[in-house]
Amino acid sequence: MNQPDISNMDVCVKDAMEAALDKNRGPADPTDFGDLYTRLTAAEGKIPPLYRDRVYQPFVKTLDELSEKGFNELLRRDPRREQAAGLLLDIAQAILQNGEGYEETATDAFQEVVSDLYDGYLSAADRKGIKPPDLSVTAPLVKWGRPEYGPYTWTIGAASHFGLASGIVNLPPSHARCGLLGWSALSHETAGHDILHADTGLLKELALTIRERLLKENFSANLANYWSQRADETASDVMGILHMGPAAGIGLIGYFRGLNGAWSGKPVLRNTGPEHAPHPVDLLRGYLAAGVVLLLHFDQADSWADAILAETDKDLTAIQLGRHSIDADTARRSAAVVAQAVAESPLKSLEQHALSQIQNWRNEDEEIADQIRMHLYTGSDLHECHVSGMYAAHVVAACVTSGLEKGADVPRIFEGMLTLLKAMHDANPSWGPLYVNHPGDLILHRAYQIPGREQVAG
């Protein structure tokens, strides 16, 4: 890929809007205790050993302890399904949708992305000298539902209240057939929130680091507090880009435009936000993305950072952060400082390693994405030298950037993405008959590559 081509942005934004306007809620929530128990029992054999141990069995044990009376009481206490009842039903949906084959191809593709992003952070090859996370070493289980909330995650901190050793990640059901840019948000949810909450003290340390760095660079206390109080969302954006490259940054810009277009009628990035919102305003997140991409270890980092910055600036009006306004230059500079603080600061929680030392987007990642893009365009074979290092994050990154290129056929690219991810999932050891927690650790170390085996069919 040469210079970034994002001239198909408007088409991708419309695709995201279509997905956001789709009110399909997926399977109805299982609110009858007896029926739920019957369906869970039938689904058990379809769940692989790893998730039977980490999700299914703890959940069933919790249901036994709750009893039908306690189950109904939880539902009564949380009518909006935003707390304990919402989590309970989402865990049930994750098990049932996997066990009953709901949107099987898309579900397997979705699970492969989430598993890959989590495994990429935890595999032994990437974490040399760093202890495993304190709370979870198993990738979250996925589900479809609740379109009004968009993509979201229940982290291990929440899911552990039901005995789980894994989180839950959700996408709106429409994203099983459209909403390409929404798939780039999975790096934010899984490589971000789920990982941040699995290491005790990591999030708090990042919040302090952000604040201290901004104050050291002579930004106001108000702005330093603004960023640090949003460390969870901010660091999740950073980590998503470290795992998926510039596609995660430019993808979020287009996706936010699509969501805003569906919800408010204006497909632009928001410049203002309330005082206590958990997310930085959209415009700051665009500037943050540009700052993180600039730190990536691949040759096109500068040009992609410039493209993301320019795309963000298209929606610039007047930035209002609660009761305080800031100028665009201050916004850009503060975002760059925050990007560096989160990505490159040595952290006690990680044995004095920086997040960018564990994951980064490098030239070899971009080369793999290029091969996938070529495969999507021409149907050409994928070379084994690239397939052997290909992960789901590469597939999503390639498809997002392909979809943004001039004249791209977004529905065809979306279908190609699902096909590749489904094939990868079918070969994922964690979803086979063995108990495999981190498939990235299963590496065959060859002494020599046999000639004549340089290509495999895509």
C-alpha positions as CSV (number, residue, x, y, z in Angstrom):
1,M,0.0,0.0,0.0
2,N,1.3,3.4,-0.9
3,Q,-0.1,6.7,0.5
4,P,-3.3,6.2,2.5
5,D,-6.4,6.3,0.4
6,I,-9.5,7.0,2.4
7,S,-11.6,8.5,-0.4
8,N,-14.4,6.0,0.1
9,M,-15.0,7.3,3.7
10,D,-18.5,8.6,2.9
11,V,-19.6,5.1,1.7
12,C,-18.2,3.5,4.8
13,V,-19.9,6.0,7.0
14,K,-23.2,5.2,5.3
15,D,-22.6,1.5,5.8
16,A,-22.0,2.2,9.5
17,M,-25.2,4.3,9.7
18,E,-27.2,1.5,8.1
19,A,-25.9,-0.9,10.8
20,A,-26.6,1.6,13.6
21,L,-30.2,2.2,12.3
22,D,-31.0,-1.5,12.1
23,K,-33.0,-2.4,15.2
24,N,-32.6,-6.1,15.0
25,R,-32.0,-7.2,18.6
26,G,-31.0,-10.8,17.9
27,P,-32.4,-13.7,20.0
28,A,-34.8,-12.8,22.8
29,D,-33.3,-12.7,26.3
30,P,-33.8,-16.0,28.1
31,T,-35.8,-14.7,31.1
32,D,-37.5,-18.0,32.0
33,F,-35.3,-19.9,34.4
34,G,-36.4,-23.4,33.6
35,D,-36.2,-22.9,29.8
36,L,-32.8,-21.3,30.2
37,Y,-31.5,-24.2,32.2
38,T,-32.8,-26.7,29.6
39,R,-31.2,-24.8,26.7
40,L,-27.9,-24.4,28.6
41,T,-27.8,-28.2,29.2
42,A,-28.3,-28.8,25.5
43,A,-25.6,-26.4,24.5
44,E,-22.9,-27.7,26.8
45,G,-21.5,-30.2,24.3
46,K,-21.1,-27.5,21.7
47,I,-18.9,-25.4,24.0
48,P,-15.1,-26.2,23.7
49,P,-13.3,-27.5,26.9
50,L,-11.6,-24.2,27.6
51,Y,-14.9,-22.2,27.8
52,R,-16.8,-25.0,29.5
53,D,-14.3,-24.7,32.3
54,R,-13.9,-20.9,32.3
55,V,-17.5,-19.8,31.4
56,Y,-20.1,-22.5,31.2
57,Q,-19.6,-24.4,34.4
58,P,-19.1,-21.4,36.7
59,F,-22.2,-19.8,35.2
60,V,-24.3,-22.9,35.8
61,K,-23.0,-23.2,39.3
62,T,-24.0,-19.6,39.9
63,L,-27.5,-20.2,38.6
64,D,-27.8,-23.2,40.9
65,E,-26.8,-21.0,43.8
66,L,-29.2,-18.3,42.8
67,S,-32.2,-20.6,42.3
68,E,-35.2,-19.6,40.3
69,K,-36.2,-17.2,43.0
70,G,-32.9,-15.4,43.0
71,F,-32.8,-15.3,39.2
72,N,-36.2,-13.6,39.1
73,E,-35.2,-11.2,41.8
74,L,-32.1,-10.1,39.8
75,L,-34.3,-9.5,36.8
76,R,-36.8,-7.5,38.9
77,R,-34.1,-5.3,40.4
78,D,-32.5,-4.4,37.0
79,P,-35.4,-3.7,34.6
80,R,-33.1,-1.7,32.2
81,R,-30.6,-4.7,32.1
82,E,-27.7,-2.4,32.7
83,Q,-26.3,-4.1,35.8
84,A,-26.4,-7.6,37.3
85,A,-29.4,-8.8,35.2
86,G,-27.9,-7.4,32.0
87,L,-24.7,-9.2,32.7
88,L,-26.4,-12.5,33.6
89,L,-28.5,-12.4,30.4
90,D,-25.5,-11.5,28.3
91,I,-23.5,-14.4,29.7
92,A,-26.4,-16.7,28.9
93,Q,-26.7,-15.3,25.4
94,A,-23.0,-15.8,24.8
95,I,-23.2,-19.4,25.7
96,L,-26.5,-20.1,23.9
97,Q,-25.6,-18.2,20.7
98,N,-22.3,-20.2,20.4
99,G,-24.0,-23.5,21.4
100,E,-27.1,-23.1,19.2
101,G,-25.3,-21.7,16.1
102,Y,-26.8,-18.2,15.9
103,E,-25.2,-16.4,12.9
104,E,-22.6,-19.2,12.9
105,T,-20.2,-17.8,10.3
106,A,-20.3,-14.2,11.7
107,T,-20.2,-15.4,15.3
108,D,-17.1,-17.5,14.6
109,A,-15.5,-14.6,12.8
110,F,-16.3,-12.3,15.6
111,Q,-14.9,-14.8,18.2
112,E,-11.7,-15.2,16.2
113,V,-11.0,-11.4,16.2
114,V,-11.6,-11.2,19.9
115,S,-9.5,-14.3,20.7
116,D,-6.7,-13.1,18.5
117,L,-6.5,-9.6,20.0
118,Y,-6.4,-11.0,23.5
119,D,-4.0,-13.8,22.7
120,G,-1.7,-11.3,21.0
121,Y,-1.2,-9.5,24.2
122,L,-0.9,-12.6,26.4
123,S,1.2,-15.0,24.3
124,A,4.5,-16.0,25.7
125,A,6.4,-14.6,22.6
126,D,5.0,-11.1,23.3
127,R,5.3,-11.0,27.1
128,K,8.9,-12.0,27.8
129,G,9.8,-10.8,31.2
130,I,6.2,-9.8,32.1
131,K,4.0,-11.7,34.4
132,P,0.5,-12.9,33.2
133,P,-2.5,-10.7,34.0
134,D,-3.8,-11.0,37.5
135,L,-7.4,-11.7,36.8
136,S,-7.9,-13.4,33.4
137,V,-5.8,-15.2,30.8
138,T,-8.7,-16.4,28.7
139,A,-10.1,-14.4,25.7
140,P,-13.7,-13.1,26.2
141,L,-16.6,-14.9,24.8
142,V,-18.7,-13.1,22.2
143,K,-22.4,-12.4,21.6
144,W,-24.8,-10.3,19.6
145,G,-27.5,-8.0,20.9
146,R,-28.5,-4.7,22.4
147,P,-28.1,-2.5,19.3
148,E,-28.8,0.7,21.2
149,Y,-25.5,0.2,23.1
150,G,-23.3,-0.4,20.1
151,P,-20.1,-2.5,20.7
152,Y,-19.4,-3.0,24.4
153,T,-17.7,-5.4,26.9
154,W,-18.3,-6.8,30.3
155,T,-14.7,-7.0,31.6
156,I,-13.4,-9.8,33.8
157,G,-13.9,-7.6,36.8
158,A,-17.7,-7.7,36.2
159,A,-17.9,-11.2,34.9
160,S,-16.1,-12.7,37.9
161,H,-19.1,-11.9,40.0
162,F,-20.8,-14.8,38.2
163,G,-17.7,-17.0,38.7
164,L,-16.4,-16.5,35.1
165,A,-12.7,-16.4,34.2
166,S,-13.4,-14.6,31.0
167,G,-15.2,-11.4,29.9
168,I,-18.0,-11.0,27.4
169,V,-17.9,-8.8,24.2
170,N,-21.0,-7.7,22.4
171,L,-21.7,-6.4,18.9
172,P,-25.1,-5.2,17.5
173,P,-26.7,-8.0,15.4
174,S,-26.6,-5.9,12.3
175,H,-22.8,-6.1,12.4
176,A,-23.1,-9.7,11.3
177,R,-24.0,-8.5,7.8
178,C,-22.7,-4.9,7.5
179,G,-21.0,-2.1,9.5
180,L,-17.4,-2.9,8.4
181,L,-15.9,0.0,10.4
182,G,-17.6,-1.3,13.6
183,W,-15.3,-4.3,13.5
184,S,-12.4,-2.0,14.0
185,A,-13.9,-1.1,17.4
186,L,-13.2,-4.6,18.6
187,S,-9.6,-3.7,19.1
188,H,-10.8,-0.9,21.5
189,E,-13.1,-3.3,23.4
190,T,-10.8,-6.4,23.7
191,A,-7.2,-5.1,23.3
192,G,-8.3,-2.2,25.4
193,H,-10.9,-2.6,28.1
194,D,-10.6,-6.4,28.6
195,I,-6.9,-6.3,28.9
196,L,-6.7,-3.1,31.0
197,H,-9.1,-4.6,33.6
198,A,-7.2,-7.9,33.8
199,D,-4.0,-6.4,35.2
200,T,-4.4,-5.1,38.8
201,G,-3.3,-1.5,39.1
202,L,-2.6,-1.0,35.4
203,L,-5.5,1.4,34.8
204,K,-4.8,3.4,37.9
205,E,-1.1,3.7,37.0
206,L,-2.0,4.9,33.5
207,A,-4.3,7.5,34.8
208,L,-1.6,8.9,37.1
209,T,0.9,8.8,34.3
210,I,-1.3,10.7,31.9
211,R,-2.0,13.4,34.5
212,E,1.7,13.8,35.5
213,R,2.9,14.0,31.9
214,L,0.4,16.6,30.9
215,L,1.2,18.8,34.0
216,K,4.9,18.4,33.3
217,E,4.3,19.7,29.8
218,N,2.5,22.7,31.3
219,F,-1.0,21.9,30.3
220,S,-3.7,23.1,32.6
221,A,-4.8,21.1,35.6
222,N,-8.3,21.0,34.1
223,L,-7.1,19.4,30.9
224,A,-4.8,17.0,32.8
225,N,-7.7,15.9,34.9
226,Y,-10.0,15.6,31.9
227,W,-7.7,13.2,30.2
228,S,-6.7,11.2,33.3
229,Q,-10.3,10.8,34.4
230,R,-11.0,9.1,31.1
231,A,-8.0,6.8,31.2
232,D,-10.0,3.7,30.6
233,E,-11.4,4.8,27.3
234,T,-8.3,6.7,26.3
235,A,-5.9,3.8,27.0
236,S,-8.3,1.5,25.2
237,D,-8.1,3.6,22.1
238,V,-4.3,3.6,22.3
239,M,-4.1,-0.2,22.8
240,G,-6.5,-0.8,20.0
241,I,-4.2,1.0,17.6
242,L,-1.1,-0.8,18.9
243,H,-2.8,-4.1,18.1
244,M,-4.6,-3.2,14.8
245,G,-2.5,-0.4,13.4
246,P,-3.9,2.7,11.7
247,A,-7.1,0.9,10.7
248,A,-8.2,1.0,14.3
249,G,-7.8,4.8,14.3
250,I,-9.3,5.8,11.0
251,G,-12.0,3.1,11.5
252,L,-13.2,4.7,14.7
253,I,-13.4,8.1,13.1
254,G,-15.7,6.7,10.4
255,Y,-17.6,4.6,12.8
256,F,-18.3,7.5,15.2
257,R,-19.5,9.5,12.2
258,G,-21.9,6.7,11.3
259,L,-23.2,6.4,14.8
260,N,-23.7,10.1,15.2
261,G,-25.4,10.2,11.8
262,A,-27.8,7.5,12.9
263,W,-28.5,8.9,16.3
264,S,-28.5,12.7,15.7
265,G,-28.8,13.0,11.9
266,K,-25.3,14.6,11.7
267,P,-22.5,12.3,10.6
268,V,-19.7,14.3,12.1
269,L,-17.3,13.9,15.0
270,R,-18.6,15.6,18.2
271,N,-16.6,18.6,19.4
272,T,-18.4,18.9,22.7
273,G,-19.1,16.6,25.6
274,P,-20.6,16.7,29.1
275,E,-18.5,17.2,32.2
276,H,-18.7,13.6,33.5
277,A,-18.9,11.6,30.3
278,P,-16.5,8.5,30.4
279,H,-15.2,9.1,26.9
280,P,-13.2,12.0,25.6
281,V,-15.0,14.0,22.9
282,D,-14.8,12.4,19.5
283,L,-12.5,15.1,18.1
284,L,-9.9,14.5,20.9
285,R,-10.1,10.8,20.1
286,G,-9.3,11.5,16.5
287,Y,-6.3,13.6,17.5
288,L,-5.3,10.8,20.0
289,A,-5.4,8.3,17.2
290,A,-3.1,10.4,15.0
291,G,-0.7,10.7,17.9
292,V,-0.6,6.9,18.5
293,V,-0.2,6.0,14.9
294,L,2.8,8.4,14.7
295,L,4.5,6.1,17.3
296,L,3.9,2.9,15.4
297,H,6.9,1.0,14.1
298,F,6.2,0.9,10.4
299,D,7.3,3.1,7.5
300,Q,4.0,4.7,6.7
301,A,3.3,5.8,10.2
302,D,3.8,9.5,9.4
303,S,1.6,9.5,6.4
304,W,-1.2,7.6,8.2
305,A,-0.9,10.0,11.2
306,D,-1.2,12.9,8.8
307,A,-4.3,11.4,7.1
308,I,-6.0,10.7,10.4
309,L,-5.2,14.2,11.6
310,A,-6.5,15.8,8.5
311,E,-9.7,13.7,8.5
312,T,-10.3,14.7,12.2
313,D,-9.8,18.4,11.3
314,K,-12.6,18.2,8.8
315,D,-15.1,18.1,11.7
316,L,-13.4,20.8,13.8
317,T,-15.7,23.6,15.1
318,A,-15.3,24.7,18.7
319,I,-14.1,22.2,21.3
320,Q,-16.0,22.3,24.6
321,L,-15.0,19.9,27.4
322,G,-17.8,20.2,29.9
323,R,-17.5,23.8,31.2
324,H,-14.1,24.4,29.7
325,S,-13.2,25.2,26.1
326,I,-9.8,24.6,24.5
327,D,-8.3,25.6,21.2
328,A,-7.5,23.1,18.5
329,D,-3.7,23.4,18.9
330,T,-4.0,22.7,22.6
331,A,-6.2,19.7,21.8
332,R,-3.8,18.3,19.3
333,R,-0.7,18.8,21.4
334,S,-2.3,17.3,24.5
335,A,-3.5,14.3,22.6
336,A,0.0,13.7,21.3
337,V,1.4,13.8,24.9
338,V,-1.3,11.4,26.1
339,A,-0.6,9.0,23.3
340,Q,3.1,8.9,24.2
341,A,2.4,8.6,27.9
342,V,0.1,5.6,27.5
343,A,2.0,3.8,24.8
344,E,5.6,4.4,25.8
345,S,5.8,4.9,29.5
346,P,7.5,2.0,31.5
347,L,4.9,0.8,33.9
348,K,5.3,-0.9,37.3
349,S,2.2,-3.0,36.6
350,L,4.1,-4.5,33.6
351,E,7.5,-5.0,35.2
352,Q,8.7,-1.6,33.8
353,H,7.7,-2.5,30.3
354,A,5.7,-0.1,28.1
355,L,2.5,-1.2,26.3
356,S,4.2,-0.5,22.9
357,Q,6.9,-3.1,23.8
358,I,4.3,-5.8,24.1
359,Q,2.3,-4.9,20.9
360,N,3.1,-2.6,18.0
361,W,2.2,-2.4,14.3
362,R,5.4,-3.1,12.3
363,N,6.4,-3.3,8.6
364,E,5.8,-7.0,8.6
365,D,2.2,-6.5,9.9
366,E,1.6,-4.0,7.1
367,E,3.1,-6.4,4.5
368,I,0.6,-9.1,5.7
369,A,-2.2,-6.7,5.5
370,D,-1.1,-5.8,1.9
371,Q,-1.2,-9.4,1.0
372,I,-4.7,-9.8,2.3
373,R,-5.8,-6.7,0.5
374,M,-4.4,-8.1,-2.8
375,H,-6.2,-11.4,-2.0
376,L,-9.5,-9.5,-1.6
377,Y,-9.0,-7.6,-4.8
378,T,-7.8,-10.3,-7.1
379,G,-8.5,-13.7,-5.4
380,S,-4.8,-14.4,-5.5
381,D,-3.3,-17.0,-3.2
382,L,-1.8,-15.9,0.1
383,H,1.9,-16.7,0.4
384,E,2.7,-19.1,3.2
385,C,5.4,-16.7,4.5
386,H,2.5,-14.3,5.3
387,V,-0.1,-16.9,6.2
388,S,2.1,-18.3,8.9
389,G,2.2,-14.9,10.6
390,M,-1.4,-13.8,9.8
391,Y,-3.8,-13.1,12.6
392,A,-7.4,-11.9,12.7
393,A,-6.2,-8.4,13.5
394,H,-4.4,-8.3,10.1
395,V,-7.6,-9.4,8.4
396,V,-9.8,-6.7,9.9
397,A,-7.1,-4.1,9.4
398,A,-6.8,-5.0,5.7
399,C,-10.5,-5.1,5.2
400,V,-11.1,-1.7,6.9
401,T,-8.4,0.0,4.9
402,S,-9.5,-1.7,1.7
403,G,-13.1,-0.5,2.3
404,L,-11.9,3.0,2.6
405,E,-10.1,3.0,-0.7
406,K,-11.7,4.7,-3.8
407,G,-14.4,2.7,-5.4
408,A,-14.3,-0.2,-2.9
409,D,-17.1,-2.7,-2.9
410,V,-17.8,-2.6,0.9
411,P,-20.3,-5.5,1.0
412,R,-18.0,-7.7,-0.9
413,I,-15.0,-6.8,1.3
414,F,-17.2,-7.5,4.4
415,E,-18.1,-11.0,3.1
416,G,-14.5,-11.7,2.3
417,M,-13.5,-10.7,5.8
418,L,-16.1,-13.0,7.4
419,T,-14.9,-15.9,5.1
420,L,-11.2,-15.5,6.1
421,L,-12.0,-15.1,9.8
422,K,-14.3,-18.1,9.8
423,A,-11.6,-20.3,8.2
424,M,-9.1,-19.1,10.9
425,H,-11.6,-19.8,13.6
426,D,-12.2,-23.3,12.4
427,A,-8.4,-23.9,12.8
428,N,-8.1,-22.2,16.2
429,P,-7.0,-24.8,18.8
430,S,-8.9,-23.1,21.6
431,W,-12.1,-24.0,19.8
432,G,-11.1,-27.6,19.2
433,P,-11.3,-30.7,21.5
434,L,-8.1,-29.7,23.4
435,Y,-7.8,-27.3,26.4
436,V,-5.7,-24.6,24.8
437,N,-5.6,-21.2,26.4
438,H,-3.2,-19.3,24.2
439,P,-3.0,-20.7,20.6
440,G,-0.2,-18.2,19.9
441,D,2.1,-20.3,22.1
442,L,1.6,-23.3,19.8
443,I,4.5,-22.6,17.4
444,L,6.3,-25.2,15.3
445,H,10.0,-24.2,15.1
446,R,11.3,-25.5,11.8
447,A,14.9,-26.0,11.1
448,Y,14.3,-25.3,7.4
449,Q,11.5,-24.3,5.0
450,I,10.8,-27.1,2.5
451,P,10.9,-25.7,-1.1
452,G,7.7,-25.8,-3.1
453,R,5.5,-25.0,-0.1
454,E,5.6,-21.3,-0.4
455,Q,1.9,-20.8,-1.3
456,V,-1.3,-21.9,0.2
457,A,-4.8,-21.3,-1.2
458,G,-6.6,-18.3,0.4
